């Protein structure tokens, strides 16, 4: 029994929901998102509440029941409040600058990396003296935001010996001891 799938979603004021032809559209003050729903999952929309139910208890339908409820819930939160992720650049000489939809960062390669940010994601880069540079990504689409942040992080993942690299804000990197000198 899906505990997540059975929970109803409360729709806040200012968010409109349209459901037709197995596609749910969510529109709010920050943007518009849509998601195709499997025909085995039925959606009922009342005044300000959305309830998902499945046609039978097959394993695939049980999985999709909770999945679609979580996806639609994330869409509603995204168009109403939005999401943000912060990345920090740990390392000597690591820096980042944002201009428009381009993120230019230097992370120890012989050349700077210029990363094109999708139009749905807003980017800022700030550098304080004595602290690691921080890249802030904000968007209404949680899936796209996570994919962009993951792609940026993949250019220089945190390494376990010195801890250098691009990491999510608050991410813990397990450190390893280096080689010891032989005597």
ChimeraX attribute file (.defattr): number of C-alpha atoms within 10 A of each C-alpha:
attribute: neighborCount
match mode: 1-to-1
recipient: residues
	/A:1	10
	/A:2	15
	/A:3	8
	/A:4	14
	/A:5	21
	/A:6	15
	/A:7	15
	/A:8	16
	/A:9	18
	/A:10	14
	/A:11	19
	/A:12	13
	/A:13	9
	/A:14	10
	/A:15	18
	/A:16	16
	/A:17	16
	/A:18	11
	/A:19	16
	/A:20	10
	/A:21	8
	/A:22	15
	/A:23	14
	/A:24	16
	/A:25	18
	/A:26	22
	/A:27	19
	/A:28	21
	/A:29	14
	/A:30	15
	/A:31	17
	/A:32	18
	/A:33	17
	/A:34	15
	/A:35	15
	/A:36	13
	/A:37	20
	/A:38	14
	/A:39	13
	/A:40	16
	/A:41	19
	/A:42	14
	/A:43	19
	/A:44	11
	/A:45	15
	/A:46	10
	/A:47	7
	/A:48	14
	/A:49	13
	/A:50	18
	/A:51	16
	/A:52	19
	/A:53	20
	/A:54	21
	/A:55	12
	/A:56	11
	/A:57	12
	/A:58	9
	/A:59	8
	/A:60	10
	/A:61	18
	/A:62	19
	/A:63	15
	/A:64	19
	/A:65	26
	/A:66	21
	/A:67	15
	/A:68	20
	/A:69	24
	/A:70	16
	/A:71	13
	/A:72	20
	/A:73	17
	/A:74	18
	/A:75	26
	/A:76	27
	/A:77	18
	/A:78	24
	/A:79	24
	/A:80	22
	/A:81	14
	/A:82	18
	/A:83	18
	/A:84	19
	/A:85	17
	/A:86	17
	/A:87	22
	/A:88	25
	/A:89	28
	/A:90	21
	/A:91	17
	/A:92	11
	/A:93	12
	/A:94	18
	/A:95	22
	/A:96	22
	/A:97	19
	/A:98	19
	/A:99	10
	/A:100	12
	/A:101	16
	/A:102	17
	/A:103	19
	/A:104	16
	/A:105	21
	/A:106	16
	/A:107	21
	/A:108	15
	/A:109	10
	/A:110	7
	/A:111	9
	/A:112	13
	/A:113	16
	/A:114	14
	/A:115	15
	/A:116	12
	/A:117	18
	/A:118	13
	/A:119	10
	/A:120	13
	/A:121	18
	/A:122	18
	/A:123	22
	/A:124	18
	/A:125	20
	/A:126	14
	/A:127	15
	/A:128	8
	/A:129	6
	/A:130	6
	/A:131	10
	/A:132	18
	/A:133	22
	/A:134	23
	/A:135	26
	/A:136	17
	/A:137	20
	/A:138	17
	/A:139	23
	/A:140	27
	/A:141	23
	/A:142	20
	/A:143	12
	/A:144	14
	/A:145	21
	/A:146	16
	/A:147	11
	/A:148	18
	/A:149	21
	/A:150	16
	/A:151	12
	/A:152	20
	/A:153	18
	/A:154	13
	/A:155	13
	/A:156	17
	/A:157	15
	/A:158	22
	/A:159	15
	/A:160	14
	/A:161	13
	/A:162	14
	/A:163	17
	/A:164	19
	/A:165	21
	/A:166	26
	/A:167	25
	/A:168	17
	/A:169	14
	/A:170	9
	/A:171	10
	/A:172	10
	/A:173	14
	/A:174	10
	/A:175	11
	/A:176	11
	/A:177	8
	/A:178	9
	/A:179	7
	/A:180	6
	/A:181	5
	/A:182	4
	/A:183	3
